[in-house]
Amino acid sequence: MVNAQPYPVIDVWELDRSAIGATIAAVQRPGREGKEGGVLWIGTRGQTSAVRAVVIPAGEGVVEAADFWQVTPEVFGAVSRWASERAWSLLGICHTHGDGIPARLSPQDRAHLVRAPGILAVVIGSAGREDNPQRWGWYEFTSGAYRAISSRERQRRLHLTTDADIGVWAADRRGCRPVANS
Ligand SMILES: [Zn+2]
């Protein structure tokens, strides 16, 4: 069945703890160098959306700076093509903020992040050493802006699982390849 609605409304996100672990491991690498890092959460989109893959953009087309993390449209395009072959979609964009910087979207983040209905933006504090997702900043793009998701709302809408099969992939503008030992 073809889903004619490109952005089905998301009620619940299923996120496996292994995806959280892979996310933290990926963003701590640039964090150790004093830089922001980030990953993309990719999976099936529907009323219940499930993260199936953690995609780590790296190399050309990825900016990891002390106060900034950005992925070029070319890399997003390559990831989107790869995901659509699997009937997956971009569900979330996670990035770190360094020590002493609040785990909240900055004006620069709001200006540069992908703007599409239902996309999650997650900010991980302390350069990725903050490993408690409850202390991360959670936002959803709705009605033209990123809106914070309160902890109460997350209790209902964010389901943490422990048994999902999560792939870890590296991405650049040529596409995605599996990361070894994942
Ligand atoms: Zn930021």
Backbone and ligand atoms as CSV (ligand in chain L), in Angstrom:
chain,resi,resn,atom,element,x,y,z
A,1,MET,N,N,0.850,-1.185,0.000
A,1,MET,CA,C,0.000,0.000,0.000
A,1,MET,C,C,0.888,1.239,0.000
A,2,VAL,N,N,0.559,2.142,-0.885
A,2,VAL,CA,C,1.349,3.367,-0.956
A,2,VAL,C,C,0.809,4.364,0.065
A,3,ASN,N,N,1.709,4.888,0.836
A,3,ASN,CA,C,1.308,5.908,1.799
A,3,ASN,C,C,1.431,7.268,1.122
A,4,ALA,N,N,0.297,7.882,0.814
A,4,ALA,CA,C,0.302,9.141,0.082
A,4,ALA,C,C,0.677,10.322,0.974
A,5,GLN,N,N,0.632,10.078,2.263
A,5,GLN,CA,C,0.944,11.152,3.210
A,5,GLN,C,C,2.440,11.095,3.504
A,6,PRO,N,N,3.221,12.086,3.030
A,6,PRO,CA,C,4.676,11.969,3.194
A,6,PRO,C,C,5.136,12.053,4.651
A,7,TYR,N,N,4.384,12.743,5.457
A,7,TYR,CA,C,4.776,12.912,6.852
A,7,TYR,C,C,3.651,12.477,7.778
A,8,PRO,N,N,3.437,11.154,7.900
A,8,PRO,CA,C,2.385,10.718,8.823
A,8,PRO,C,C,2.653,11.252,10.226
A,9,VAL,N,N,1.574,11.599,10.917
A,9,VAL,CA,C,1.715,12.129,12.268
A,9,VAL,C,C,2.257,11.036,13.179
A,10,ILE,N,N,3.242,11.383,13.976
A,10,ILE,CA,C,3.875,10.417,14.880
A,10,ILE,C,C,3.307,10.605,16.281
A,11,ASP,N,N,2.831,9.512,16.839
A,11,ASP,CA,C,2.352,9.563,18.220
A,11,ASP,C,C,3.423,9.051,19.178
A,12,VAL,N,N,4.067,7.951,18.778
A,12,VAL,CA,C,5.016,7.273,19.665
A,12,VAL,C,C,6.303,6.971,18.908
A,13,TRP,N,N,7.420,7.168,19.600
A,13,TRP,CA,C,8.709,6.733,19.071
A,13,TRP,C,C,9.191,5.535,19.870
A,14,GLU,N,N,9.625,4.492,19.160
A,14,GLU,CA,C,10.292,3.368,19.805
A,14,GLU,C,C,11.799,3.530,19.593
A,15,LEU,N,N,12.504,3.563,20.690
A,15,LEU,CA,C,13.948,3.790,20.635
A,15,LEU,C,C,14.620,2.736,21.499
A,16,ASP,N,N,15.502,1.954,20.879
A,16,ASP,CA,C,16.142,0.882,21.633
A,16,ASP,C,C,17.341,1.418,22.414
A,17,ARG,N,N,17.570,0.811,23.564
A,17,ARG,CA,C,18.708,1.250,24.375
A,17,ARG,C,C,20.026,1.040,23.641
A,18,SER,N,N,20.065,0.063,22.732
A,18,SER,CA,C,21.304,-0.128,21.966
A,18,SER,C,C,21.540,1.042,21.000
A,19,ALA,N,N,20.459,1.650,20.518
A,19,ALA,CA,C,20.609,2.836,19.667
A,19,ALA,C,C,21.121,4.014,20.494
A,20,ILE,N,N,20.636,4.110,21.719
A,20,ILE,CA,C,21.143,5.162,22.607
A,20,ILE,C,C,22.634,4.943,22.862
A,21,GLY,N,N,23.011,3.685,23.130
A,21,GLY,CA,C,24.420,3.387,23.377
A,21,GLY,C,C,25.291,3.696,22.168
A,22,ALA,N,N,24.821,3.344,20.974
A,22,ALA,CA,C,25.597,3.615,19.755
A,22,ALA,C,C,25.708,5.117,19.512
A,23,THR,N,N,24.640,5.833,19.843
A,23,THR,CA,C,24.658,7.295,19.681
A,23,THR,C,C,25.707,7.913,20.589
A,24,ILE,N,N,25.708,7.503,21.848
A,24,ILE,CA,C,26.663,8.073,22.804
A,24,ILE,C,C,28.099,7.758,22.378
A,25,ALA,N,N,28.333,6.508,21.974
A,25,ALA,CA,C,29.693,6.131,21.567
A,25,ALA,C,C,30.154,6.968,20.379
A,26,ALA,N,N,29.242,7.220,19.440
A,26,ALA,CA,C,29.626,7.968,18.233
A,26,ALA,C,C,29.942,9.424,18.549
A,27,VAL,N,N,29.137,10.050,19.389
A,27,VAL,CA,C,29.337,11.487,19.609
A,27,VAL,C,C,30.460,11.769,20.605
A,28,GLN,N,N,30.865,10.744,21.374
A,28,GLN,CA,C,31.976,10.991,22.301
A,28,GLN,C,C,33.312,11.132,21.580
A,29,ARG,N,N,33.414,10.560,20.359
A,29,ARG,CA,C,34.697,10.671,19.624
A,29,ARG,C,C,35.041,12.137,19.339
A,30,PRO,N,N,34.157,12.891,18.626
A,30,PRO,CA,C,34.484,14.314,18.471
A,30,PRO,C,C,34.482,15.054,19.807
A,31,GLY,N,N,33.666,14.589,20.749
A,31,GLY,CA,C,33.625,15.245,22.054
A,31,GLY,C,C,34.982,15.246,22.735
A,32,ARG,N,N,35.718,14.141,22.584
A,32,ARG,CA,C,37.043,14.075,23.207
A,32,ARG,C,C,38.002,15.069,22.577
A,33,GLU,N,N,37.698,15.485,21.340
A,33,GLU,CA,C,38.550,16.468,20.655
A,33,GLU,C,C,38.019,17.885,20.838
A,34,GLY,N,N,37.047,18.038,21.742
A,34,GLY,CA,C,36.499,19.368,22.006
A,34,GLY,C,C,35.546,19.855,20.939
A,35,LYS,N,N,34.989,18.905,20.186
A,35,LYS,CA,C,34.095,19.297,19.096
A,35,LYS,C,C,32.712,18.696,19.285
A,36,GLU,N,N,31.726,19.346,18.698
A,36,GLU,CA,C,30.385,18.777,18.686
A,36,GLU,C,C,30.330,17.623,17.683
A,37,GLY,N,N,29.472,16.671,17.969
A,37,GLY,CA,C,29.265,15.565,17.040
A,37,GLY,C,C,27.786,15.258,16.965
A,38,GLY,N,N,27.438,14.391,16.038
A,38,GLY,CA,C,26.021,14.067,15.937
A,38,GLY,C,C,25.776,12.813,15.137
A,39,VAL,N,N,24.568,12.320,15.240
A,39,VAL,CA,C,24.130,11.154,14.472
A,39,VAL,C,C,22.700,11.398,13.991
A,40,LEU,N,N,22.304,10.572,13.047
A,40,LEU,CA,C,20.927,10.598,12.550
A,40,LEU,C,C,20.241,9.306,12.967
A,41,TRP,N,N,19.013,9.431,13.408
A,41,TRP,CA,C,18.207,8.252,13.724
A,41,TRP,C,C,17.273,8.009,12.551
A,42,ILE,N,N,17.340,6.791,12.014
A,42,ILE,CA,C,16.608,6.419,10.816
A,42,ILE,C,C,15.721,5.229,11.156
A,43,GLY,N,N,14.523,5.191,10.604
A,43,GLY,CA,C,13.685,4.021,10.857
A,43,GLY,C,C,12.356,4.116,10.153
A,44,THR,N,N,11.419,3.307,10.641
A,44,THR,CA,C,10.098,3.259,10.026
A,44,THR,C,C,9.224,4.361,10.616
A,45,ARG,N,N,8.532,5.065,9.723
A,45,ARG,CA,C,7.709,6.177,10.172
A,45,ARG,C,C,6.228,5.844,10.052
A,46,GLY,N,N,5.510,6.053,11.119
A,46,GLY,CA,C,4.069,5.865,11.149
A,46,GLY,C,C,3.563,6.436,12.453
A,47,GLN,N,N,2.333,6.089,12.800
A,47,GLN,CA,C,1.796,6.567,14.076
A,47,GLN,C,C,2.737,6.151,15.208
A,48,THR,N,N,3.208,4.877,15.128
A,48,THR,CA,C,4.334,4.458,15.959
A,48,THR,C,C,5.550,4.353,15.060
A,49,SER,N,N,6.569,5.118,15.370
A,49,SER,CA,C,7.786,5.118,14.561
A,49,SER,C,C,8.887,4.433,15.340
A,50,ALA,N,N,9.688,3.636,14.641
A,50,ALA,CA,C,10.716,2.857,15.323
A,50,ALA,C,C,12.083,3.159,14.730
A,51,VAL,N,N,13.005,3.557,15.577
A,51,VAL,CA,C,14.378,3.782,15.130
A,51,VAL,C,C,15.013,2.429,14.833
A,52,ARG,N,N,15.532,2.272,13.624
A,52,ARG,CA,C,16.143,1.013,13.199
A,52,ARG,C,C,17.639,1.132,12.989
A,53,ALA,N,N,18.114,2.347,12.788
A,53,ALA,CA,C,19.532,2.516,12.467
A,53,ALA,C,C,20.048,3.821,13.050
A,54,VAL,N,N,21.283,3.753,13.511
A,54,VAL,CA,C,22.021,4.951,13.923
A,54,VAL,C,C,23.024,5.219,12.812
A,55,VAL,N,N,22.899,6.374,12.175
A,55,VAL,CA,C,23.760,6.719,11.055
A,55,VAL,C,C,24.707,7.829,11.503
A,56,ILE,N,N,25.998,7.563,11.340
A,56,ILE,CA,C,27.036,8.489,11.795
A,56,ILE,C,C,27.623,9.195,10.573
A,57,PRO,N,N,27.272,10.446,10.352
A,57,PRO,CA,C,27.877,11.164,9.230
A,57,PRO,C,C,29.339,11.465,9.545
A,58,ALA,N,N,30.211,11.264,8.598
A,58,ALA,CA,C,31.640,11.483,8.834
A,58,ALA,C,C,32.321,11.856,7.530
A,59,GLY,N,N,33.399,12.592,7.666
A,59,GLY,CA,C,34.201,12.932,6.497
A,59,GLY,C,C,33.659,14.139,5.760
A,60,GLU,N,N,33.861,14.126,4.450
A,60,GLU,CA,C,33.492,15.266,3.631
A,60,GLU,C,C,31.993,15.565,3.759
A,61,GLY,N,N,31.665,16.825,3.921
A,61,GLY,CA,C,30.260,17.189,4.036
A,61,GLY,C,C,29.753,17.223,5.461
A,62,VAL,N,N,30.646,16.995,6.419
A,62,VAL,CA,C,30.258,17.024,7.831
A,62,VAL,C,C,31.171,18.007,8.554
A,63,VAL,N,N,30.580,18.946,9.268
A,63,VAL,CA,C,31.350,19.919,10.038
A,63,VAL,C,C,31.217,19.582,11.514
A,64,GLU,N,N,32.339,19.254,12.142
A,64,GLU,CA,C,32.383,19.056,13.594
A,64,GLU,C,C,33.270,20.163,14.150
A,65,ALA,N,N,32.644,21.188,14.735
A,65,ALA,CA,C,33.399,22.322,15.253
A,65,ALA,C,C,33.137,22.453,16.743
A,66,ALA,N,N,33.879,23.358,17.378
A,66,ALA,CA,C,33.786,23.492,18.835
A,66,ALA,C,C,32.378,23.904,19.261
A,67,ASP,N,N,31.705,24.680,18.430
A,67,ASP,CA,C,30.388,25.169,18.843
A,67,ASP,C,C,29.328,24.927,17.765
A,68,PHE,N,N,29.571,23.922,16.938
A,68,PHE,CA,C,28.711,23.784,15.775
A,68,PHE,C,C,28.842,22.386,15.205
A,69,TRP,N,N,27.729,21.797,14.813
A,69,TRP,CA,C,27.752,20.527,14.080
A,69,TRP,C,C,26.783,20.663,12.924
A,70,GLN,N,N,27.260,20.361,11.747
A,70,GLN,CA,C,26.400,20.520,10.586
A,70,GLN,C,C,26.710,19.474,9.528
A,71,VAL,N,N,25.654,19.026,8.873
A,71,VAL,CA,C,25.762,18.056,7.789
A,71,VAL,C,C,25.226,18.723,6.533
A,72,THR,N,N,25.960,18.610,5.441
A,72,THR,CA,C,25.531,19.286,4.214
A,72,THR,C,C,24.310,18.587,3.607
A,73,PRO,N,N,23.566,19.324,2.783
A,73,PRO,CA,C,22.419,18.711,2.097
A,73,PRO,C,C,22.824,17.505,1.252
A,74,GLU,N,N,24.071,17.483,0.730
A,74,GLU,CA,C,24.497,16.338,-0.082
A,74,GLU,C,C,24.513,15.066,0.765
A,75,VAL,N,N,25.001,15.184,1.996
A,75,VAL,CA,C,25.046,14.004,2.869
A,75,VAL,C,C,23.625,13.599,3.261
A,76,PHE,N,N,22.803,14.585,3.617
A,76,PHE,CA,C,21.404,14.262,3.920
A,76,PHE,C,C,20.744,13.569,2.735
A,77,GLY,N,N,21.054,14.041,1.521
A,77,GLY,CA,C,20.462,13.440,0.329
A,77,GLY,C,C,20.879,11.991,0.169
A,78,ALA,N,N,22.173,11.725,0.392
A,78,ALA,CA,C,22.667,10.348,0.252
A,78,ALA,C,C,22.015,9.446,1.298
A,79,VAL,N,N,21.896,9.962,2.521
A,79,VAL,CA,C,21.277,9.151,3.580
A,79,VAL,C,C,19.804,8.916,3.264
A,80,SER,N,N,19.141,9.939,2.756
A,80,SER,CA,C,17.712,9.804,2.445
A,80,SER,C,C,17.477,8.766,1.354
A,81,ARG,N,N,18.339,8.765,0.332
A,81,ARG,CA,C,18.187,7.772,-0.749
A,81,ARG,C,C,18.409,6.366,-0.199
A,82,TRP,N,N,19.447,6.220,0.605
A,82,TRP,CA,C,19.747,4.920,1.214
A,82,TRP,C,C,18.583,4.455,2.088
A,83,ALA,N,N,18.028,5.398,2.868
A,83,ALA,CA,C,16.927,5.034,3.769
A,83,ALA,C,C,15.681,4.651,2.981
A,84,SER,N,N,15.385,5.407,1.924
A,84,SER,CA,C,14.136,5.148,1.195
A,84,SER,C,C,14.171,3.777,0.518
A,85,GLU,N,N,15.375,3.298,0.172
A,85,GLU,CA,C,15.476,1.946,-0.392
A,85,GLU,C,C,15.014,0.888,0.599
A,86,ARG,N,N,15.049,1.230,1.874
A,86,ARG,CA,C,14.627,0.308,2.930
A,86,ARG,C,C,13.256,0.659,3.494
A,87,ALA,N,N,12.590,1.613,2.855
A,87,ALA,CA,C,11.310,2.132,3.361
A,87,ALA,C,C,11.478,2.746,4.755
A,88,TRP,N,N,12.665,3.326,4.963
A,88,TRP,CA,C,12.943,4.033,6.207
A,88,TRP,C,C,12.945,5.543,5.954
A,89,SER,N,N,12.836,6.284,7.032
A,89,SER,CA,C,12.836,7.739,6.952
A,89,SER,C,C,13.751,8.312,8.030
A,90,LEU,N,N,14.114,9.557,7.829
A,90,LEU,CA,C,14.810,10.284,8.890
A,90,LEU,C,C,13.815,10.558,10.013
A,91,LEU,N,N,14.156,10.084,11.219
A,91,LEU,CA,C,13.281,10.307,12.376
A,91,LEU,C,C,13.859,11.334,13.336
A,92,GLY,N,N,15.170,11.335,13.487
A,92,GLY,CA,C,15.740,12.231,14.481
A,92,GLY,C,C,17.150,12.657,14.145
A,93,ILE,N,N,17.503,13.822,14.662
A,93,ILE,CA,C,18.845,14.379,14.495
A,93,ILE,C,C,19.366,14.676,15.895
A,94,CYS,N,N,20.448,13.990,16.278
A,94,CYS,CA,C,21.017,14.185,17.622
A,94,CYS,C,C,22.368,14.868,17.476
A,95,HIS,N,N,22.635,15.829,18.319
A,95,HIS,CA,C,23.995,16.367,18.357
A,95,HIS,C,C,24.353,16.802,19.761
A,96,THR,N,N,25.642,16.959,19.975
A,96,THR,CA,C,26.135,17.295,21.311
A,96,THR,C,C,26.340,18.795,21.462
A,97,HIS,N,N,26.301,19.212,22.720
A,97,HIS,CA,C,26.832,20.515,23.109
A,97,HIS,C,C,27.953,20.263,24.101
A,98,GLY,N,N,28.939,21.126,24.086
A,98,GLY,CA,C,30.117,20.937,24.925
A,98,GLY,C,C,29.848,21.249,26.386
A,99,ASP,N,N,30.867,21.041,27.189
A,99,ASP,CA,C,30.760,21.271,28.629
A,99,ASP,C,C,30.304,22.700,28.907
A,100,GLY,N,N,29.350,22.830,29.815
A,100,GLY,CA,C,28.904,24.152,30.237
A,100,GLY,C,C,27.881,24.787,29.321
A,101,ILE,N,N,27.586,24.123,28.200
A,101,ILE,CA,C,26.596,24.683,27.269
A,101,ILE,C,C,25.293,23.913,27.467
A,102,PRO,N,N,24.182,24.606,27.695
A,102,PRO,CA,C,22.927,23.881,27.963
A,102,PRO,C,C,22.566,22.930,26.818
A,103,ALA,N,N,21.952,21.817,27.189
A,103,ALA,CA,C,21.500,20.841,26.187
A,103,ALA,C,C,20.156,21.305,25.629
A,104,ARG,N,N,20.200,22.470,25.049
A,104,ARG,CA,C,19.001,23.045,24.436
A,104,ARG,C,C,19.352,23.528,23.032
A,105,LEU,N,N,18.370,23.546,22.147
A,105,LEU,CA,C,18.630,24.022,20.789
A,105,LEU,C,C,19.049,25.491,20.842
A,106,SER,N,N,20.138,25.800,20.156
A,106,SER,CA,C,20.596,27.185,20.054
A,106,SER,C,C,19.876,27.841,18.873
A,107,PRO,N,N,19.911,29.175,18.818
A,107,PRO,CA,C,19.341,29.841,17.632
A,107,PRO,C,C,19.973,29.337,16.342
A,108,GLN,N,N,21.279,29.040,16.396
A,108,GLN,CA,C,21.956,28.525,15.202
A,108,GLN,C,C,21.407,27.135,14.837
A,109,ASP,N,N,21.187,26.303,15.861
A,109,ASP,CA,C,20.572,24.999,15.588
A,109,ASP,C,C,19.222,25.185,14.909
A,110,ARG,N,N,18.424,26.069,15.470
A,110,ARG,CA,C,17.072,26.261,14.928
A,110,ARG,C,C,17.110,26.754,13.490
A,111,ALA,N,N,18.175,27.506,13.166
A,111,ALA,CA,C,18.280,28.046,11.811
A,111,ALA,C,C,18.739,26.987,10.814
A,112,HIS,N,N,19.508,25.986,11.285
A,112,HIS,CA,C,20.160,25.078,10.334
A,112,HIS,C,C,19.609,23.667,10.316
A,113,LEU,N,N,18.894,23.258,11.361
A,113,LEU,CA,C,18.414,21.880,11.377
A,113,LEU,C,C,17.337,21.661,10.317
A,114,VAL,N,N,17.251,20.419,9.877
A,114,VAL,CA,C,16.207,20.035,8.925
A,114,VAL,C,C,14.836,20.419,9.493
A,115,ARG,N,N,14.020,20.993,8.657
A,115,ARG,CA,C,12.690,21.405,9.093
A,115,ARG,C,C,11.664,20.548,8.361
A,116,ALA,N,N,11.183,19.538,9.042
A,116,ALA,CA,C,10.145,18.686,8.454
A,116,ALA,C,C,9.262,18.190,9.590
A,117,PRO,N,N,7.956,18.100,9.360
A,117,PRO,CA,C,7.031,17.732,10.431
A,117,PRO,C,C,7.406,16.422,11.106
A,118,GLY,N,N,7.398,16.447,12.438
A,118,GLY,CA,C,7.610,15.231,13.212
A,118,GLY,C,C,9.056,14.869,13.470
A,119,ILE,N,N,10.000,15.596,12.860
A,119,ILE,CA,C,11.405,15.260,13.075
A,119,ILE,C,C,11.794,15.594,14.518
A,120,LEU,N,N,12.508,14.669,15.138
A,120,LEU,CA,C,13.050,14.896,16.478
A,120,LEU,C,C,14.404,15.588,16.368
A,121,ALA,N,N,14.619,16.560,17.237
A,121,ALA,CA,C,15.961,17.110,17.420
A,121,ALA,C,C,16.339,16.869,18.871
A,122,VAL,N,N,17.481,16.220,19.057
A,122,VAL,CA,C,17.907,15.828,20.403
A,122,VAL,C,C,19.280,16.442,20.660
A,123,VAL,N,N,19.417,17.093,21.808
A,123,VAL,CA,C,20.694,17.712,22.168
A,123,VAL,C,C,21.258,16.984,23.384
A,124,ILE,N,N,22.468,16.471,23.233
A,124,ILE,CA,C,23.145,15.695,24.272
A,124,ILE,C,C,24.205,16.584,24.901
A,125,GLY,N,N,24.136,16.742,26.224
A,125,GLY,CA,C,25.046,17.657,26.896
A,125,GLY,C,C,26.393,17.043,27.230
A,126,SER,N,N,27.275,17.906,27.757
A,126,SER,CA,C,28.594,17.500,28.271
A,126,SER,C,C,29.400,16.727,27.232
A,127,ALA,N,N,29.332,17.195,25.988
A,127,ALA,CA,C,30.145,16.623,24.897
A,127,ALA,C,C,29.909,15.122,24.719
A,128,GLY,N,N,28.702,14.691,25.092
A,128,GLY,CA,C,28.351,13.283,24.896
A,128,GLY,C,C,28.559,12.427,26.126
A,129,ARG,N,N,29.101,13.010,27.204
A,129,ARG,CA,C,29.283,12.210,28.423
A,129,ARG,C,C,27.994,12.129,29.235
A,130,GLU,N,N,27.042,13.004,28.939
A,130,GLU,CA,C,25.726,12.895,29.585
A,130,GLU,C,C,24.988,11.719,28.951
A,131,ASP,N,N,24.963,10.600,29.673
A,131,ASP,CA,C,24.405,9.388,29.059
A,131,ASP,C,C,22.976,9.098,29.515
A,132,ASN,N,N,22.386,10.004,30.265
A,132,ASN,CA,C,20.994,9.819,30.686
A,132,ASN,C,C,20.070,10.583,29.740
A,133,PRO,N,N,19.331,9.849,28.891
A,133,PRO,CA,C,18.474,10.532,27.903
A,133,PRO,C,C,17.461,11.465,28.546
A,134,GLN,N,N,17.127,11.209,29.818
A,134,GLN,CA,C,16.161,12.108,30.474
A,134,GLN,C,C,16.734,13.506,30.650
A,135,ARG,N,N,18.055,13.617,30.589
A,135,ARG,CA,C,18.657,14.942,30.746
A,135,ARG,C,C,19.082,15.545,29.417
A,136,TRP,N,N,18.743,14.875,28.332
A,136,TRP,CA,C,18.989,15.457,27.018
A,136,TRP,C,C,17.859,16.439,26.684
A,137,GLY,N,N,18.101,17.311,25.715
A,137,GLY,CA,C,17.043,18.190,25.212
A,137,GLY,C,C,16.303,17.497,24.085
A,138,TRP,N,N,14.981,17.451,24.196
A,138,TRP,CA,C,14.159,16.755,23.193
A,138,TRP,C,C,13.207,17.761,22.556
A,139,TYR,N,N,13.177,17.769,21.233
A,139,TYR,CA,C,12.328,18.706,20.490
A,139,TYR,C,C,11.672,17.976,19.330
A,140,GLU,N,N,10.494,18.453,18.958
A,140,GLU,CA,C,9.808,17.919,17.780
A,140,GLU,C,C,9.447,19.086,16.881
A,141,PHE,N,N,9.665,18.899,15.578
A,141,PHE,CA,C,9.294,19.968,14.651
A,141,PHE,C,C,7.798,19.877,14.357
A,142,THR,N,N,7.052,20.845,14.833
A,142,THR,CA,C,5.609,20.898,14.569
A,142,THR,C,C,5.202,22.339,14.321
A,143,SER,N,N,4.252,22.515,13.441
A,143,SER,CA,C,3.701,23.850,13.148
A,143,SER,C,C,4.801,24.871,12.870
A,144,GLY,N,N,5.807,24.433,12.119
A,144,GLY,CA,C,6.808,25.372,11.632
A,144,GLY,C,C,7.946,25.685,12.570
A,145,ALA,N,N,8.048,24.980,13.697
A,145,ALA,CA,C,9.149,25.273,14.615
A,145,ALA,C,C,9.456,24.042,15.454
A,146,TYR,N,N,10.673,24.037,16.028
A,146,TYR,CA,C,11.015,22.984,16.978
A,146,TYR,C,C,10.463,23.346,18.350
A,147,ARG,N,N,9.668,22.438,18.905
A,147,ARG,CA,C,9.000,22.636,20.192
A,147,ARG,C,C,9.563,21.618,21.178
A,148,ALA,N,N,9.886,22.079,22.377
A,148,ALA,CA,C,10.429,21.163,23.384
A,148,ALA,C,C,9.384,20.122,23.765
A,149,ILE,N,N,9.837,18.890,23.952
A,149,ILE,CA,C,8.979,17.808,24.433
A,149,ILE,C,C,9.269,17.642,25.924
A,150,SER,N,N,8.277,17.872,26.735
A,150,SER,CA,C,8.480,17.825,28.185
A,150,SER,C,C,8.725,16.395,28.642
A,151,SER,N,N,9.279,16.246,29.842
A,151,SER,CA,C,9.527,14.896,30.350
A,151,SER,C,C,8.209,14.145,30.520
A,152,ARG,N,N,7.166,14.852,30.908
A,152,ARG,CA,C,5.854,14.202,31.048
A,152,ARG,C,C,5.366,13.673,29.699
A,153,GLU,N,N,5.537,14.486,28.651
A,153,GLU,CA,C,5.109,14.060,27.310
A,153,GLU,C,C,5.975,12.893,26.818
A,154,ARG,N,N,7.258,12.922,27.157
A,154,ARG,CA,C,8.146,11.819,26.743
A,154,ARG,C,C,7.744,10.515,27.405
A,155,GLN,N,N,7.259,10.586,28.643
A,155,GLN,CA,C,6.832,9.353,29.314
A,155,GLN,C,C,5.784,8.626,28.502
A,156,ARG,N,N,4.942,9.381,27.844
A,156,ARG,CA,C,3.877,8.764,27.061
A,156,ARG,C,C,4.350,8.400,25.654
A,157,ARG,N,N,5.166,9.275,25.048
A,157,ARG,CA,C,5.433,9.148,23.613
A,157,ARG,C,C,6.745,8.456,23.268
A,158,LEU,N,N,7.675,8.386,24.213
A,158,LEU,CA,C,8.974,7.786,23.918
A,158,LEU,C,C,9.062,6.442,24.625
A,159,HIS,N,N,9.069,5.373,23.845
A,159,HIS,CA,C,9.124,4.027,24.398
A,159,HIS,C,C,10.536,3.484,24.234
A,160,LEU,N,N,11.212,3.257,25.337
A,160,LEU,CA,C,12.561,2.691,25.282
A,160,LEU,C,C,12.457,1.171,25.279
A,161,THR,N,N,13.059,0.554,24.286
A,161,THR,CA,C,13.019,-0.900,24.153
A,161,THR,C,C,14.407,-1.467,24.421
A,162,THR,N,N,14.467,-2.771,24.544
A,162,THR,CA,C,15.758,-3.392,24.854
A,162,THR,C,C,16.089,-4.549,23.925
A,163,ASP,N,N,15.233,-4.852,22.968
A,163,ASP,CA,C,15.476,-6.059,22.174
A,163,ASP,C,C,15.410,-5.820,20.669
A,164,ALA,N,N,15.445,-4.565,20.244
A,164,ALA,CA,C,15.346,-4.296,18.808
A,164,ALA,C,C,16.696,-4.499,18.130
A,165,ASP,N,N,16.634,-4.837,16.847
A,165,ASP,CA,C,17.833,-5.050,16.051
A,165,ASP,C,C,18.221,-3.706,15.427
A,166,ILE,N,N,19.292,-3.114,15.920
A,166,ILE,CA,C,19.698,-1.776,15.478
A,166,ILE,C,C,20.995,-1.882,14.685
A,167,GLY,N,N,21.008,-1.283,13.520
A,167,GLY,CA,C,22.241,-1.222,12.738
A,167,GLY,C,C,22.953,0.099,12.969
A,168,VAL,N,N,24.281,0.047,12.860
A,168,VAL,CA,C,25.075,1.274,12.970
A,168,VAL,C,C,25.815,1.452,11.647
A,169,TRP,N,N,25.676,2.640,11.081
A,169,TRP,CA,C,26.175,2.912,9.737
A,169,TRP,C,C,26.973,4.207,9.739
A,170,ALA,N,N,27.960,4.246,8.873
A,170,ALA,CA,C,28.681,5.489,8.629
A,170,ALA,C,C,28.183,6.062,7.309
A,171,ALA,N,N,28.074,7.384,7.242
A,171,ALA,CA,C,27.530,8.010,6.033
A,171,ALA,C,C,28.428,9.142,5.559
A,172,ASP,N,N,28.550,9.256,4.259
A,172,ASP,CA,C,29.084,10.472,3.653
A,172,ASP,C,C,28.251,10.739,2.401
A,173,ARG,N,N,28.721,11.647,1.542
A,173,ARG,CA,C,27.830,12.025,0.447
A,173,ARG,C,C,27.704,10.938,-0.615
A,174,ARG,N,N,28.518,9.869,-0.481
A,174,ARG,CA,C,28.374,8.743,-1.420
A,174,ARG,C,C,27.374,7.709,-0.940
A,175,GLY,N,N,27.035,7.754,0.340
A,175,GLY,CA,C,26.053,6.795,0.835
A,175,GLY,C,C,26.417,6.285,2.216
A,176,CYS,N,N,25.854,5.125,2.577
A,176,CYS,CA,C,26.033,4.573,3.912
A,176,CYS,C,C,26.718,3.211,3.815
A,177,ARG,N,N,27.528,2.908,4.789
A,177,ARG,CA,C,28.150,1.586,4.870
A,177,ARG,C,C,28.112,1.140,6.331
A,178,PRO,N,N,27.950,-0.165,6.561
A,178,PRO,CA,C,27.849,-0.621,7.944
A,178,PRO,C,C,29.160,-0.398,8.695
A,179,VAL,N,N,29.025,-0.052,9.952
A,179,VAL,CA,C,30.194,0.088,10.816
A,179,VAL,C,C,30.507,-1.289,11.389
A,180,ALA,N,N,31.762,-1.680,11.348
A,180,ALA,CA,C,32.157,-3.002,11.819
A,180,ALA,C,C,31.830,-3.169,13.301
A,181,ASN,N,N,31.592,-4.417,13.691
A,181,ASN,CA,C,31.354,-4.760,15.092
A,181,ASN,C,C,30.118,-4.080,15.659
A,182,SER,N,N,29.134,-3.916,14.822
A,182,SER,CA,C,27.917,-3.321,15.358
A,182,SER,C,C,26.754,-4.263,15.115
L,1,ZN,ZN,ZN,23.567,22.775,18.908
